[in-house]
């Protein structure tokens, strides 16, 4: 099984080995792996378009095949081409789903698991999703436009999960968790009024009661 990490730096873990950076064969092989991990499968023309930002070199098909061959070899030096986790089918390339686990897919599964649940039951998977996505997507892939687009898309997705989780925490009276999650959301978007409102309300609940007052849930009740 191959564990592919896209949140943070691109990294592959398999059989007790960690591969990242030049271990994966250089910039282009890394990008191919990241693109397939994000999309699952891509046609050759789609991969070419994304990899070279619409301006492929003259011999781009041969070049891409070379990058793929190198990537396959770096992922498993002892495997034959037909045993690679990267398969060729339908005019494109895909990761063999049964052999890989991708953290982005895990994030999406956790968010989906929270849908339609009560606040108490939704909080746990959403908090776990936020933990999975604690670092920016592909933070070591700087140049291609697709990487910046994907990073922004998931920043928004993570922001939404944090706000939803913070709202659920507030709803069940867990002011400490609500405050922490809202603070994380503000770290992604300092202008978020929703995150600020949740954080302010949670902070008020956590503040010591004034003399002559006692707390009941979120409210201050005179003694």
C-alpha positions as CSV (number, residue, x, y, z in Angstrom):
1,X,0.0,0.0,0.0
2,X,1.2,3.5,-0.9
3,X,0.2,6.4,1.4
4,X,0.4,9.6,-0.7
5,X,0.5,12.9,1.2
6,X,-0.6,16.1,-0.6
7,X,-1.3,18.3,2.4
8,X,2.1,19.8,3.3
9,X,4.9,18.6,1.1
10,X,4.3,15.9,-1.5
11,X,5.4,12.6,0.2
12,X,4.9,8.9,-0.5
13,X,5.2,6.3,2.3
14,X,5.4,2.6,1.5
15,X,7.0,-0.4,3.3
16,X,8.6,1.8,5.9
17,X,10.2,4.1,3.3
18,X,9.4,7.8,2.8
19,X,9.9,9.4,-0.6
20,X,9.8,13.1,-1.3
21,X,11.6,15.8,-3.4
22,X,14.3,14.4,-5.7
23,X,13.5,10.9,-4.4
24,X,10.6,11.0,-6.8
25,X,12.7,11.9,-9.8
26,X,12.5,15.7,-10.0
27,X,9.9,18.4,-10.5
28,X,8.0,16.9,-13.5
29,X,7.6,13.3,-12.1
30,X,6.5,14.9,-8.7
31,X,3.9,16.9,-10.5
32,X,2.6,13.9,-12.5
33,X,2.2,12.0,-9.2
34,X,0.4,14.9,-7.5
35,X,-1.9,15.4,-10.5
36,X,-2.9,11.7,-10.6
37,X,-3.3,11.6,-6.8
38,X,-5.6,14.6,-7.0
39,X,-7.7,13.4,-10.0
40,X,-7.3,9.6,-9.9
41,X,-7.1,9.4,-13.7
42,X,-6.2,11.8,-16.5
43,X,-6.2,11.5,-20.3
44,X,-2.8,12.1,-21.9
45,X,-3.9,15.4,-23.4
46,X,-5.2,16.6,-20.0
47,X,-1.9,15.7,-18.3
48,X,0.1,17.4,-21.0
49,X,-2.0,20.6,-20.7
50,X,-1.6,20.7,-16.9
51,X,2.0,19.7,-16.7
52,X,3.3,22.3,-19.2
53,X,0.6,25.0,-18.6
54,X,-0.6,24.7,-22.3
55,X,2.9,25.1,-23.7
56,X,4.3,21.6,-24.1
57,X,7.8,21.0,-25.6
58,X,8.1,19.7,-29.1
59,X,8.6,16.0,-28.1
60,X,6.3,16.2,-25.1
61,X,4.8,12.7,-25.5
62,X,8.3,11.1,-25.3
63,X,9.3,13.4,-22.5
64,X,6.2,12.6,-20.5
65,X,6.7,8.9,-21.0
66,X,10.3,9.3,-19.7
67,X,9.0,11.1,-16.6
68,X,6.5,8.4,-16.0
69,X,9.1,5.7,-16.4
70,X,11.4,7.4,-14.0
71,X,8.6,7.9,-11.5
72,X,7.5,4.3,-11.6
73,X,11.1,3.2,-11.0
74,X,11.5,5.5,-8.1
75,X,8.2,4.4,-6.5
76,X,9.2,0.7,-6.8
77,X,12.7,-0.1,-8.2
78,X,11.9,-3.8,-8.2
79,X,8.5,-3.8,-9.9
80,X,7.9,-4.5,-13.6
81,X,6.1,-1.7,-15.5
82,X,2.8,-3.7,-15.5
83,X,3.0,-4.0,-11.7
84,X,3.3,-0.3,-11.1
85,X,0.7,1.7,-9.1
86,X,0.5,3.9,-12.2
87,X,-1.4,2.2,-14.9
88,X,-1.9,3.1,-18.6
89,X,-5.5,2.7,-19.8
90,X,-8.2,4.5,-21.8
91,X,-5.8,6.9,-23.5
92,X,-4.4,8.1,-20.2
93,X,-2.9,7.3,-16.8
94,X,-4.4,6.4,-13.5
95,X,-3.4,5.3,-10.0
96,X,-4.4,1.8,-9.1
97,X,-7.1,2.6,-6.5
98,X,-6.6,-0.6,-4.5
99,X,-2.9,0.2,-3.9
100,X,-3.0,3.8,-2.8
101,X,-4.4,5.9,-0.1
102,X,-4.4,9.7,-0.6
103,X,-4.9,12.2,2.2
104,X,-7.1,14.4,0.1
105,X,-9.5,11.5,-0.5
106,X,-9.5,10.9,3.3
107,X,-10.3,14.6,3.9
108,X,-13.2,14.4,1.5
109,X,-14.5,11.1,3.1
110,X,-14.5,12.7,6.6
111,X,-16.3,15.8,5.4
112,X,-18.9,13.6,3.7
113,X,-19.3,11.5,6.8
114,X,-20.3,14.6,8.8
115,X,-23.1,15.5,6.4
116,X,-26.6,15.2,7.8
117,X,-25.4,14.3,11.3
118,X,-26.3,16.0,14.6
119,X,-23.8,18.5,15.9
120,X,-22.4,16.0,18.4
121,X,-21.8,13.3,15.8
122,X,-20.6,15.6,13.0
123,X,-17.9,17.3,15.1
124,X,-15.6,14.4,15.3
125,X,-15.2,13.7,11.6
126,X,-14.9,17.4,10.8
127,X,-12.2,17.9,13.4
128,X,-10.4,14.9,12.0
129,X,-10.7,16.3,8.5
130,X,-9.2,19.6,9.7
131,X,-6.3,17.7,11.3
132,X,-5.6,15.8,8.0
133,X,-5.5,19.2,6.1
134,X,-3.6,21.1,8.8
135,X,-0.9,22.2,6.2
136,X,-1.4,23.9,2.8
137,X,-1.9,21.6,-0.2
138,X,1.4,20.8,-2.0
139,X,3.3,23.5,-0.2
140,X,6.6,22.4,-2.0
141,X,5.1,22.7,-5.5
142,X,5.3,26.3,-6.4
143,X,5.5,26.9,-10.2
144,X,2.6,25.3,-12.1
145,X,-0.7,27.2,-12.2
146,X,-2.7,24.1,-11.5
147,X,-1.0,23.7,-8.1
148,X,-1.9,27.2,-7.0
149,X,-5.5,26.7,-8.2
150,X,-5.7,23.4,-6.2
151,X,-4.1,25.0,-3.2
152,X,-6.7,27.8,-3.2
153,X,-9.6,25.3,-3.8
154,X,-8.6,23.3,-0.8
155,X,-8.0,26.3,1.4
156,X,-11.6,27.2,0.8
157,X,-12.7,23.6,1.5
158,X,-10.7,23.4,4.7
159,X,-12.1,26.8,5.8
160,X,-15.6,25.6,5.3
161,X,-15.0,22.4,7.3
162,X,-13.4,24.4,10.1
163,X,-16.4,26.8,10.3
164,X,-18.9,24.0,10.2
165,X,-17.0,22.2,13.0
166,X,-16.7,25.3,15.1
167,X,-20.4,25.9,14.7
168,X,-21.2,22.3,15.8
169,X,-18.9,22.7,18.8
170,X,-20.6,25.9,19.8
171,X,-24.0,24.3,19.4
172,X,-23.1,21.5,22.0
173,X,-21.6,24.0,24.4
174,X,-17.9,23.1,23.8
175,X,-16.6,26.6,23.8
176,X,-12.9,25.6,24.0
177,X,-13.1,23.5,20.8
178,X,-15.3,26.2,19.1
179,X,-12.7,28.8,19.9
180,X,-9.8,26.7,18.7
181,X,-11.5,25.7,15.4
182,X,-12.6,29.3,14.7
183,X,-9.0,30.5,15.4
184,X,-7.7,28.0,12.8
185,X,-10.3,29.3,10.3
186,X,-9.2,32.9,10.9
187,X,-5.6,31.8,10.2
188,X,-6.8,30.8,6.7
189,X,-9.0,33.9,6.2
190,X,-8.3,36.8,8.7
191,X,-11.3,38.6,7.2
192,X,-13.9,35.9,8.0
193,X,-16.7,37.6,10.0
194,X,-18.2,34.2,10.7
195,X,-15.0,32.8,12.3
196,X,-14.6,36.0,14.3
197,X,-18.1,35.9,15.6
198,X,-17.8,32.2,16.7
199,X,-14.5,33.0,18.3
200,X,-15.8,36.0,20.2
201,X,-18.8,34.2,21.5
202,X,-16.6,31.2,22.6
203,X,-14.2,33.6,24.3
204,X,-17.0,35.2,26.2
205,X,-18.2,31.8,27.4
206,X,-14.7,30.9,28.5
207,X,-14.1,34.2,30.4
208,X,-14.3,34.1,34.2
209,X,-17.8,35.1,35.5
210,X,-18.1,38.6,37.0
211,X,-18.8,38.7,40.8
212,X,-22.5,38.2,41.4
213,X,-23.0,36.2,38.2
214,X,-22.9,32.5,37.4
215,X,-22.7,30.8,34.0
216,X,-25.3,28.6,32.5
217,X,-24.3,27.3,29.0
218,X,-23.5,30.5,27.0
219,X,-25.5,32.9,29.2
220,X,-24.6,34.9,32.3
221,X,-27.3,34.5,35.0
222,X,-27.4,36.9,38.0
223,X,-27.2,35.0,41.3
